[in-house]
């Protein structure tokens, strides 16, 4: 079974990819491969941020609703 990548792991890997690209020592095939990987990691991070934002808003909405009912 494959372990799910955390947001922090994805960001760390993206930083590594950017650094290797900035160093300019990649051949064309490796560059293309790393760009594909980076694209997937960016999507993963965006999805995790979107999901977390929705969860936070739901928690805050629930907290706000229960505070209003208790007043």
Backbone bond lengths (Angstrom), bond angles and torsions (degrees), N, CA, C in turn:
res aa  C-N    CA-C-N  psi(-1)  N-CA   C-N-CA  omega(-1)  CA-C   N-CA-C  phi
1 X - - - 1.444 - - 1.533 109.07 -
2 X 1.328 116.69 135.82 1.459 121.36 -177.48 1.520 110.47 -88.10
3 X 1.334 115.67 134.54 1.457 122.53 179.57 1.527 109.50 -73.36
4 X 1.337 116.42 139.33 1.461 120.22 177.63 1.524 109.34 -73.27
5 X 1.317 115.69 139.01 1.454 121.22 178.48 1.521 109.38 -78.92
6 X 1.321 116.46 131.17 1.462 120.08 177.18 1.526 109.31 -81.17
7 X 1.316 115.16 164.26 1.458 121.26 176.81 1.531 109.89 -57.86
8 X 1.320 116.46 -44.74 1.462 121.23 -178.00 1.529 111.81 -64.03
9 X 1.330 116.50 -39.96 1.466 120.45 177.41 1.525 110.91 -64.82
10 X 1.327 116.17 -41.90 1.464 120.73 179.64 1.532 110.52 -64.03
11 X 1.316 116.61 -43.62 1.472 119.85 179.48 1.529 110.98 -64.56
12 X 1.322 116.39 -40.02 1.458 120.59 178.59 1.529 110.47 -62.07
13 X 1.323 116.04 -44.48 1.474 120.15 179.16 1.528 110.59 -65.16
14 X 1.326 117.33 -39.85 1.469 120.18 176.89 1.533 110.60 -60.07
15 X 1.317 116.49 -41.86 1.463 120.41 178.17 1.533 110.80 -61.43
16 X 1.326 116.85 -40.80 1.465 120.63 177.56 1.529 110.73 -62.50
17 X 1.325 116.26 -43.44 1.467 120.71 -179.41 1.525 110.03 -63.43
18 X 1.321 116.80 -45.92 1.465 120.34 179.62 1.527 110.18 -60.37
19 X 1.331 116.50 -43.24 1.466 119.96 -179.91 1.525 111.38 -61.68
20 X 1.332 116.61 -42.84 1.468 118.92 -179.81 1.526 111.09 -66.71
21 X 1.322 116.89 -34.33 1.467 120.15 176.62 1.530 111.05 -69.06
22 X 1.316 116.04 -40.71 1.467 119.92 178.57 1.515 111.88 -65.52
23 X 1.334 117.01 -32.68 1.463 120.67 178.48 1.527 111.07 -66.20
24 X 1.336 116.19 -26.40 1.461 120.95 175.46 1.512 115.38 73.39
25 X 1.318 117.94 20.62 1.462 121.33 -177.80 1.523 113.38 -102.83
26 X 1.322 117.44 20.02 1.461 120.49 -176.94 1.519 110.89 -97.89
27 X 1.332 115.12 139.80 1.456 118.01 171.96 1.533 107.97 -78.80
28 X 1.283 117.12 167.64 1.461 122.65 -174.16 1.527 112.55 -59.06
29 X 1.324 117.09 -42.24 1.468 120.05 -179.55 1.530 111.78 -64.64
30 X 1.324 116.44 -43.45 1.458 120.78 179.13 1.523 110.60 -66.26
31 X 1.309 116.97 -40.66 1.459 121.40 178.20 1.530 110.06 -59.41
32 X 1.320 116.68 -46.93 1.461 121.27 179.59 1.529 110.92 -61.53
33 X 1.323 116.15 -43.22 1.463 121.23 179.32 1.531 110.71 -62.33
34 X 1.326 116.73 -43.97 1.462 120.29 -179.18 1.528 111.86 -69.85
35 X 1.323 117.24 -33.20 1.464 119.71 175.65 1.525 110.36 -64.21
36 X 1.326 117.12 -41.29 1.470 120.79 177.36 1.527 110.73 -62.92
37 X 1.323 116.20 -44.39 1.463 120.56 178.80 1.530 110.12 -62.16
38 X 1.327 116.56 -44.14 1.466 121.19 179.99 1.529 110.82 -60.91
39 X 1.321 116.51 -41.26 1.471 120.53 179.06 1.527 110.35 -59.68
40 X 1.320 117.17 -44.23 1.461 120.78 178.17 1.518 112.61 -65.25
41 X 1.335 116.21 -40.04 1.463 120.48 179.02 1.528 111.39 -66.43
42 X 1.324 117.00 -38.83 1.462 120.96 178.17 1.531 109.75 -63.13
43 X 1.329 116.90 -42.51 1.467 120.49 178.11 1.527 110.09 -63.03
44 X 1.327 116.66 -44.02 1.460 120.65 179.03 1.528 110.48 -58.63
45 X 1.336 117.08 -46.65 1.466 121.27 -179.59 1.523 110.97 -63.54
46 X 1.312 116.34 -44.32 1.470 120.46 179.65 1.524 110.49 -61.31
47 X 1.325 117.01 -44.55 1.462 121.11 179.28 1.528 111.62 -62.39
48 X 1.330 116.54 -42.80 1.461 120.21 179.22 1.523 111.10 -64.89
49 X 1.334 117.41 -40.66 1.465 120.39 178.54 1.524 111.23 -65.66
50 X 1.319 116.90 -41.31 1.462 121.23 178.89 1.526 110.55 -63.20
51 X 1.340 116.62 -44.98 1.463 121.27 179.60 1.529 110.68 -64.05
52 X 1.312 116.79 -43.71 1.461 120.69 -179.76 1.520 110.78 -64.39
53 X 1.327 117.54 -41.91 1.459 121.60 177.87 1.527 110.67 -59.47
54 X 1.331 116.83 -44.54 1.464 121.00 179.13 1.529 110.73 -63.24
55 X 1.326 116.96 -41.11 1.461 120.73 179.50 1.526 110.95 -65.19
56 X 1.317 117.23 -42.31 1.464 121.25 179.01 1.528 110.12 -63.28
57 X 1.332 116.44 -45.45 1.467 119.71 178.66 1.516 111.29 -60.92
58 X 1.332 117.93 -38.81 1.464 121.79 178.68 1.525 110.55 -65.44
59 X 1.322 116.59 -43.01 1.467 120.71 178.62 1.521 110.09 -62.30
60 X 1.322 116.45 -45.98 1.460 120.29 -179.49 1.524 111.53 -65.50
61 X 1.336 116.41 -37.58 1.463 120.67 178.08 1.524 109.75 -64.80
62 X 1.336 116.61 -45.10 1.469 120.83 178.81 1.526 110.83 -62.53
63 X 1.329 116.99 -41.92 1.456 121.67 -179.97 1.530 110.24 -65.08
64 X 1.309 115.91 -41.67 1.461 121.24 179.58 1.519 110.72 -65.95
65 X 1.325 117.44 -41.54 1.457 121.41 179.46 1.518 111.76 -65.05
66 X 1.328 117.68 -41.56 1.453 119.70 -179.38 1.528 111.05 -72.21
67 X 1.319 118.67 -30.07 1.461 122.19 175.58 1.520 110.32 -67.34
68 X 1.321 117.24 -38.43 1.458 121.50 179.78 1.531 111.29 -67.46
69 X 1.338 115.56 -36.58 1.463 119.89 -178.83 1.527 111.68 -71.53
70 X 1.328 116.31 -29.51 1.459 120.52 -178.47 1.516 112.02 -82.93
71 X 1.315 118.38 -12.32 1.465 121.15 -176.67 1.501 112.04 -80.96
